[in-house]
Amino acid sequence: MSALPPISKRRISIHLDDGVDSAELSEADVMISRLGMILRSRWCFSLGTQLRIHIQASVPTERRDYVKIRLEGIVVDCETDSEQLNHYRTTLLFMEEQ
């Protein structure tokens, strides 16, 4: 199994479930945990917004060169990103599957 590419070369595609928009982000722009995620993007969401996102990341596996994940959550924080002009830092709390 080959080593993962350096972080600077790994890209993550984020697609809003409604198909209205998508973004190509670096691995540093997305932090995912078991409970939620923090996303740095040009999108500004209102608190309480329910989001369904599709993520595709270039992570080589034995079967393919990428992984796809579908996530659903609620925006619990969205503020201007002090590190990047015209970008926001959004915190999404995952919803439990029913």
Buried (B, 14 or more C-beta within 10 A) or exposed (E): EEEEEEEEEBBBBBBBEEEEEEBEBEBEBBEBEEEBBBBBBEBBBEEEBEBEBBBBBBBBEEEEEBBEEEBBBBBEBBEEBEEEEEBBBBBBEBBEEE
